[in-house]
Every structure is written in C-alpha cells, then in structure tokens.
C-alpha cells in the first residue's frame, strides 16, 4: 500500500492533461492514506503533550474524539468553501463537483452532505467500533444465557449484526473501486455517491482562481475620494487585511506539508529502512549450565508429575515463566495472587506470567 | 497513433499495471478477512482461481478501451490490438501459466513438479535476456509481445505542456524528506541508544520490588528465568545473555560482571501446606 504513493506521483507527473479526465486510482488511494494519517498523528502529539504538561493537556487527551471532530469540521469546512474539495483531495490536486450541475460544492446541499461523510461518519463509525469491542468483551466474560430485558437484547443484536454491516460496506467499497479502475464508474466510494459529488483534477483556471485577491484589496486600486494621508492609511490597512486573509492558507499549507512528512515516514518504515534497524537473536543457544538452583531437596525428589505446592498429581498444568516450574493452575493462581512471587524460587511474578500447558 | 513510444513509458506502464493488480488483490483480501473463518478457509483453498478471475476482470479494460489501465495512464496503446488478439494475449499471459502450475501441483508426482520447475527457470532466463535486449536496443518489452508482434505507440504527440507545479512540489518534497532522513538517521539512532542505555543502567533489581515486572535489559520484555549481575544488579533473560557465551552483564561489558540466577539471591520461600 505504501508504494501506491510513489505510483501516484509517477502517474500524475508523466501523463499529459490534454483533457479533463478523472483522477487515477493511485491519487485517490494516496489521498485516502493521507486522510487516515491525520488522526493518529494528532493523537500521538496530544498524548506526548499530556505526558509533559498534564494539567493543560490531560483533558484534551481524555476527550480527544470530541476535540478532533471540532478541529476536523473547521478544517474541512474551510477547504470545501474555498477550494471545493476536502483537505487531502486539495493537496493531491483534486476537486469535487456536483453530479447534476457540474458546479463546485461551495454552498448548498452538497457541502452539507460532504461534511457529514467526511467528518460525521468516521466519528460515528469509531464510536460504534469502540461500543462493539466493549460489549463483546462484556458478553464473553458473562454468558449469553443471562440476557433479559429489551436493552440487553438490543445490545446482543448489535454485537451480532455490526460485523456483517462492516463487511458489506467494505465489499461495496471494493466493488466500486474495481469499477473505477476499469472506468465503469465515476465514483470510487459510496460516500461520494451519498454526497452527490464526483472527483476531478484541478485545472489551471482553478489554480488561478484560488490565488485571486479581492478587488478592493489590490495594491493598484485607485481611490477616487480622500486626501493623500487618507490614501496612505487605507493602503496600510489593506495590506494588513490581505495578510490576515492569507494566514489560514499559509497555516493549512504548512500543516499539509507536515502530514506529507508523516506519510513519508510511514512509507520508509514499511520498506527497506525498517529491516536495517531490526535486531534479533542470532547464533545457537547453548544448553543451560548444570547449577543447583534451589536448596530444597524435597522439591527435586518429587516425581515429575507432582505439583510443588500441593504435592499431588498436577491438574491443569501451568508453567510460571519467571522460573520455569510447572504447577497446578488453581494452586499457582492462588499463590501468585496472594504473594506475587514464585513459591519455589521467590522471583517476583503475577498472573500475567502464567503459561497454560495443553499437552 | 502519433509515434512509437519510449522504453521508459512502457516500463512505467508495466509498473502501474502491477500496482493496480496489487490494489485489487488487497481489496479482495480485505473483504475476505472480514468474513467468518470457514468462508476464509474456502477462499484460501481457491486462491489461484480467485486470482485468475480477478485478472480476467482487469483484462476487460482492454476490450472496452483498447489498452490496459497502466497503458491508458501513460497514454500509450498497442497498434492493431483487436479483440481476437486480446483473447490470445490473455490466454498466453494468464491462462497457460495457471494451467501448467495447477496441473503440476494437482498431479502430486515429484518428477512432473521438478520438470515444471526446470521449464519455469528456463523461461525466466529467456525473459531476463529478452528484457536486457529490450533495455539495450528497444523493441518489444516482453516475450509475449514479441510472439504477437505488439508494439506500443503514443496516442498523442508528446508535447511540453503546461507545468504542473503541484506535482513537482510533491516530488521535490519527497526527495528532500528522503535525503533528510538518510542524513540525520544515524545521529538520531545514536542519541536514542545513548538515552536508552542510560535508562537501563539505572534499572536495577532490588528486593523491595514486590509485584512489578522484571524487564530484561536486552529484549525489553519480562524476564524469562531472570539472571542478575552479582555486583551491578542488572537483570536479563537467561536466553538473552546465554548467546554472549561467557554469561556476563550486557551493559557492563567492559567490567565483565558475572551473572547468576536471580533465584539464588532470594531467601527461601514459604510453601503452602
């Protein structure tokens, strides 16, 4: 998947744009990859800040989903209103146009639907996934037989149905993507269909329109009234206002470059560079030295199928990996929960160190 | 058809075609992974058939557009690519390798498999020589193209069109990021190792630790049969330091501190009656 980014640059840099054709599937996958990079990158940044400044950023870290949806709404609304595309689509030189009219979705129903599919649905899907994981874990601890009441029945129904819904959505997306590759469909995702838009490449006229300065802010604009002093003041304020208007563009451009760097890092770590940094055990492991580990001679004199705790035949063999001895599961579980150490060697241990042996 | 196309365009078209194939295959695998286990097992058994079916679906692009998706991206196409020729090309390119491989697998006889491997190796060698000749002198880029006398032509006359600064900016940034990473990575890695080693030197085993994990200083996981330095107090797995041949502390390698089993340092436990 990471080589798709390189393929998108290969395809878009060489092919001539003599006519307005739909973007290549590589561009689309690359911009989707960039879109999925925003949220983990910001989450990692917030976690890092919360670690160093807990008083300021801990609440942001706890409610990251809500803060992120507000930020995403502002960002995508700005891009849809000014550039007619989402943030990542604009970065990869694409724009959205309404299916019926061919106009950019700056206003009206297409923009609202685009915001719902770009910002609202990922949030809802994330919440549903978290709910599914939580309910699945709850019903695995308890059994399904304790279901009573309407709410519990609804929860059980949700746990059963949600995986099928996800599979169906993924299948529809794959089918549309294949149809898009074969030029039999003008949309590559069901969310574009719901938004009522299709994707197109940016044209030079669009790029010139983005850089247009409002008429009354242009430097050479002639003022028919007022004195020279008033003229100088007006020009100064025009420059300040033009700078303020240009500031969101500058900030979003720098933000885009930062995310492109994140995408590049992801590409590097998924390819050959990661192999250089991996270290592993090499060489044969020699046999352990024959040293006396414990001084209790009665432990060593036991039969090999005896438990060192209850001194009976072992039931449900369980190894404690901090020492390697094998016990009954009930004996060692009780002992480790009580004393937090190995009964034979005394090494610190907890229930995470128990290894069930199914032989 | 304007003129014959460059070799680099043909190579790029092949790269794009293989990338599209992998994208389609990943999409199908992604859907199959979401399905129940018995469905996934059936699909795993029928993986070669699924692959051929997907290839056939992608080859329908040539019937409708006269070129493969990668060729269309590069604005090139074969001259005289008739539907009959497309069918023959598909048979030789996709069906024949599938049938020969499947028959050699299903027959179960070792000599047929060995003979098939030899034929495949000879074909690969021929393909490599043909490819080297193509890089040197041009002509057909694959053996099957030579068999069917297929040549790639540009659909339009190549021109110096308007410069796409957005794409060039992304390409320049990509290469700039790569150079920055390759330049600074050794220093970052050295600084990281120094910080990690300093942290590990401070991590010693003390008897006051009650229920916390004893982490190995080599593999950074809970210690399996922990060994502790007799003087320095660093903890490592038995298997991690056994590979160093002389059972010394990996952090205090200049002092050659000997290590012993952690169990020997602890007092005798009390058994439950």
Interface residues (C-beta under 8 A of the other chain):
Chain A: X1 X3 X4 X7 X9 X10 X11 X12 X13 X14 X15 X16 X17 X18 X24 X25 X26 X29 X93 X163 X166 X167 X170 X171 X173 X174 X177 X178 X181 X182 X183 X184 X202 X204 X207 X257 X260 X261 X264 X265 X268 X273 X277 X281 X282 X283 X285 X286 X288 X289 X291 X293 X294 X295 X296 X308 X309 X310 X321 X322 X323 X324 X331 X335 X339 X340 X341 X342 X343 X344 X345 X346 X347 X348 X350 X352 X353
Chain B: X9 X12 X15 X16 X19 X20 X23 X24 X26 X27 X28 X30 X31 X34 X35 X57 X58 X60 X61 X64 X65 X69 X72 X73 X74 X75 X156 X158 X159 X161 X162 X164 X166 X167 X168 X170 X171 X173 X174 X177 X178 X181 X185 X189 X209 X210 X211 X212 X213 X214 X222 X223 X224 X225 X226 X238 X239 X240 X242 X243 X245 X247 X261 X262 X263 X264 X266 X267 X268 X269 X271 X272
